[in-house]
């Protein structure tokens, strides 16, 4: 069964109902394997995935380069999303200053950053350009103003925000239509439901959830923080630590039980739940292996009844998950 398409936002960006988050191919989740990563991207296109997500910060830089190599000769078949928002380190080496002081959305820097992304991706435009994190030192109107200039120049087709809060979403949208908000959202992490999702629907903005599998917890195939290498994101994730880990594994049991009853995997149930939450939602589960890609894409064929949706909603209501989303330093980047 072909992977269906959806429209993100009100401006006409057509993408596959499930996209592919490419970050883990280059960082955060164990050693990289470029050959398998490129094979995964090619297999995604064969399966009907048309929406690929990257950012300058992933690697840094190497993930855009990887995606560019993988899409050589296939650019017209896909939509690429990337993100800007960080300055290079003081020595101008191939690294970024990933600290609160390193946020940089000054218009002149945005232009430089986007030109760099285009070079690395091997393309003259991106389909969706995001501000990666809100920069409190630069008015959002100025940021969106330069993003709109890039749209007019043909370097971006649509624009979006990532982890922005209500006020900045409204202010941004008043300058130029925002096509999508990227933010963490899943059966596991439901902080967007009270205010952000209603606002997006009011304004006609699509939602692109990252970490739609609860950073792996909803798959059931996770280990405690200390069992991951120090360079693995999960090693320092508060939700993987101690009593939080135990409580969170118990909370996800309903997903695992429903998957067993339906002959599906827990990951497929988690993605199906998101797809049933609205046609304006396009999750981007990340993987670097074909076997998990194929499992994720098959989630589009799973039907959940209203009763099953209620059961899942009740099993993991907002606030259920033990531990904060990020550590204190990382939460400083979230505009909420």
C-alpha positions in Angstrom: 0.0 0.0 0.0 1.6 3.3 -1.1 2.6 5.8 1.6 -0.1 8.6 1.6 0.8 12.2 1.4 -0.2 15.1 3.5 -0.2 18.9 3.2 1.9 20.8 5.8 0.5 24.2 6.5 -1.8 26.4 4.4 0.7 27.2 1.6 0.7 23.8 -0.2 3.8 21.9 0.9 2.9 18.2 0.0 5.0 15.6 1.8 4.8 11.9 2.7 2.7 11.3 5.8 5.8 10.0 7.5 9.2 11.6 7.0 12.7 10.6 7.9 14.7 12.3 10.6 18.4 12.0 9.6 20.2 13.3 12.7 21.0 9.9 14.2 22.8 8.9 11.0 25.6 11.3 12.1 25.4 11.8 15.9 23.8 11.1 19.3 22.7 7.5 18.8 25.9 5.4 18.5 28.5 5.0 15.8 27.8 6.2 12.2 27.6 3.9 9.3 27.5 5.9 6.1 26.9 3.0 3.7 23.9 1.8 5.7 22.6 5.4 6.2 22.7 6.1 2.4 21.0 2.7 1.7 18.3 3.7 4.3 17.7 7.0 2.5 17.4 5.3 -0.9 15.1 2.7 0.6 13.0 5.4 2.1 12.5 7.0 -1.4 11.5 3.5 -2.7 8.9 3.2 0.0 7.4 6.6 -0.8 9.1 8.8 1.8 9.5 12.2 0.3 10.3 14.3 3.4 13.9 14.4 4.8 14.9 16.4 7.9 18.4 17.6 8.7 20.2 20.6 10.2 23.6 22.4 10.1 24.1 21.4 13.8 23.8 17.7 13.1 27.3 16.4 13.0 27.8 19.4 12.9 27.6 19.9 9.1 28.3 16.3 8.2 24.6 15.2 8.2 23.7 17.8 5.5 26.7 16.5 3.5 25.6 12.9 3.9 22.0 13.7 2.8 23.3 15.7 -0.1 25.4 12.7 -1.3 22.5 10.3 -0.8 20.1 12.5 -2.8 22.4 13.2 -5.7 20.4 12.5 -8.8 17.2 12.2 -6.8 16.6 15.8 -5.7 13.5 16.2 -7.7 11.8 13.3 -5.9 12.0 14.7 -2.4 11.5 17.6 0.0 14.4 18.7 2.2 14.0 20.5 5.5 17.0 22.0 7.3 17.6 24.4 10.1 19.9 27.3 11.0 20.6 29.2 14.2 24.1 28.7 15.6 27.4 30.6 15.2 30.7 28.9 14.5 33.2 28.6 17.3 35.7 31.3 17.9 38.4 29.7 15.8 35.9 29.3 12.9 36.6 25.6 12.7 34.1 23.2 11.4 32.1 23.2 14.6 29.3 25.2 16.1 28.9 27.0 19.5 26.1 24.9 21.0 25.5 27.0 24.1 22.9 29.7 24.9 25.5 32.3 23.9 26.0 30.5 20.6 22.5 31.2 19.3 22.8 33.5 16.3 19.8 34.5 14.1 21.1 37.8 13.0 19.9 38.4 9.5 23.4 38.6 8.0 24.4 35.3 9.7 21.2 33.6 8.6 22.1 34.3 5.0 25.6 32.9 5.4 24.2 29.8 7.2 21.7 29.1 4.5 24.3 29.4 1.8 26.4 26.9 3.7 23.6 24.5 4.0 22.8 24.7 0.3 26.5 24.0 -0.5 26.6 21.0 1.8 23.3 19.6 0.5 24.3 20.1 -3.2 21.1 22.0 -4.1 20.1 25.6 -4.8 17.0 25.5 -2.6 15.5 23.8 0.4 11.8 23.0 0.6 11.4 23.9 4.3 13.8 26.2 6.2 13.5 26.4 10.0 14.9 28.6 12.6 16.3 25.9 14.9 15.8 27.7 18.2 14.4 31.1 19.0 17.2 33.6 19.5 16.1 36.0 22.3 18.7 38.5 21.1 17.0 39.0 17.7 13.4 40.0 17.3 11.5 37.2 15.6 10.2 39.7 13.0 13.7 40.3 11.8 14.4 36.6 11.6 11.3 35.9 9.6 11.9 38.9 7.5 15.2 37.5 6.2 13.7 34.1 5.8 11.0 35.7 3.6 13.7 37.3 1.6 15.3 33.9 1.1 11.9 32.6 -0.2 11.7 35.4 -2.6 15.2 34.7 -3.8 14.3 31.1 -4.4 16.6 29.6 -1.8 13.7 28.3 0.3 10.2 27.4 -0.7 8.6 27.5 2.8 9.6 28.5 6.3 9.1 27.1 9.7 10.1 27.4 13.4 11.4 24.8 15.8 10.5 24.6 19.6 9.0 28.1 19.4 6.4 29.3 21.9 2.9 30.8 21.4 3.9 34.5 21.3 6.8 34.0 18.8 4.6 31.8 16.6 2.0 34.5 16.4 4.5 37.3 15.8 6.4 35.3 13.1 3.2 34.3 11.3 2.2 37.9 11.1 5.3 38.7 9.0 5.2 35.7 6.6 3.2 32.5 6.6 4.8 29.8 8.8 4.3 26.4 7.2 5.3 24.2 10.0 6.4 24.0 13.6 8.9 21.3 14.5 8.7 20.2 18.1 8.8 17.1 20.3 5.4 15.5 20.4 4.4 11.9 20.9 2.1 9.7 23.0 5.0 10.0 25.4 5.5 13.8 25.3 2.2 15.8 25.1 3.2 19.2 26.2 1.9 20.8 23.0 -1.7 19.8 23.5 -3.0 22.5 25.8 -2.0 25.6 23.8 0.4 25.0 20.9 -1.6 22.6 18.8 -4.8 24.7 19.0 -2.8 27.7 18.0 -1.3 25.9 15.0 -4.7 24.9 13.8 -6.0 28.4 14.3 -3.2 29.8 12.1 -3.1 26.9 9.6 0.4 25.7 10.5 1.4 22.1 10.3 3.2 20.1 13.0 6.3 18.1 12.4 6.9 16.0 15.6 10.5 14.9 16.3 11.2 12.0 18.7 7.7 10.5 17.8 8.8 7.3 19.5 9.5 8.9 22.8 13.3 8.8 22.1 12.9 5.0 21.9 10.9 4.4 25.0 7.7 3.6 23.1 9.5 0.8 21.2 10.2 -1.0 24.4 13.8 -1.8 23.2 15.7 0.6 25.5 18.2 0.3 28.3 19.1 2.4 31.3 21.1 5.6 30.9 24.3 4.2 32.3 24.3 1.3 29.8 24.8 3.7 26.9 28.2 5.1 25.9 29.0 8.6 27.2 28.6 10.1 23.7 25.1 8.6 23.3 22.3 11.1 23.9 20.5 8.7 26.1 23.4 8.5 28.6 22.4 11.9 29.9 18.7 11.8 29.4 16.9 12.3 32.7 14.0 10.0 31.6 16.5 7.1 31.2 17.9 7.4 34.7 17.1 5.4 37.9 13.6 5.4 39.2 12.5 7.5 36.1 13.4 4.6 33.8 11.4 2.1 35.9 8.3 4.3 36.0 8.5 5.2 32.3 8.8 1.5 31.2 5.7 0.7 33.2 3.8 3.7 31.7 4.6 2.5 28.1 3.2 -1.0 28.8 -0.2 -0.2 27.2 1.5 0.5 23.9 3.3 -2.8 24.0 0.1 -4.7 25.0 -1.9 -3.1 22.2 0.8 -3.8 19.7 0.8 -7.5 20.6 -2.9 -7.7 20.3 -2.9 -6.1 16.8 0.1 -8.0 15.4 2.1 -4.7 15.2 5.2 -3.4 16.9 5.0 -0.8 19.7 6.8 1.7 17.4 4.0 1.3 14.8 1.3 1.8 17.4 3.0 5.0 18.6 3.3 6.4 15.1 -0.2 5.4 14.2 -1.5 7.3 17.2 0.2 10.4 15.9 -1.2 10.0 12.4 -4.7 9.6 13.8 -4.3 12.9 15.8 -4.8 14.9 12.6 -4.0 15.2 8.9 -1.8 18.3 9.7 0.7 16.2 11.6 3.8 14.6 9.8 6.1 12.7 12.2 9.8 12.3 11.3 11.0 9.2 13.2 14.7 9.0 13.0 16.6 5.8 12.1 19.8 4.9 10.4 18.9 1.3 9.5 16.6 0.0 6.7 14.9 -2.5 9.0 13.6 0.1 11.3 12.7 2.4 8.4 10.5 -0.3 6.9 8.8 -0.9 10.3 8.1 2.8 10.7 6.7 3.4 7.3 4.3 0.4 7.7 2.7 2.3 10.6 0.7 4.3 8.0 -1.3 1.2 7.3 -2.4 0.6 10.9 -6.0 1.6 11.8 -6.8 2.6 15.4 -10.4 2.7 16.5 -11.8 5.6 18.5 -11.8 3.2 21.5 -8.2 2.3 21.0 -7.2 6.0 20.7 -9.0 6.7 24.0 -7.2 3.8 25.6 -3.9 5.1 24.5 -4.7 8.7 25.6 -5.8 7.5 29.0 -2.7 5.3 29.4 -0.2 8.1 28.9 -1.9 11.4 29.7 0.1 14.6 29.8 2.4 14.7 32.8 2.7 10.9 33.1 6.3 10.6 32.1 8.8 10.7 34.9 11.7 13.2 34.6 12.1 16.4 32.6 12.4 16.4 28.8 15.9 17.6 28.9 18.5 18.6 31.4 18.5 22.2 32.6 21.0 23.4 30.1 19.1 22.0 27.1 15.7 23.2 28.3 17.1 26.8 28.2 16.8 26.5 24.4 13.1 25.8 24.4 10.9 28.8 24.0 8.2 27.9 26.5 
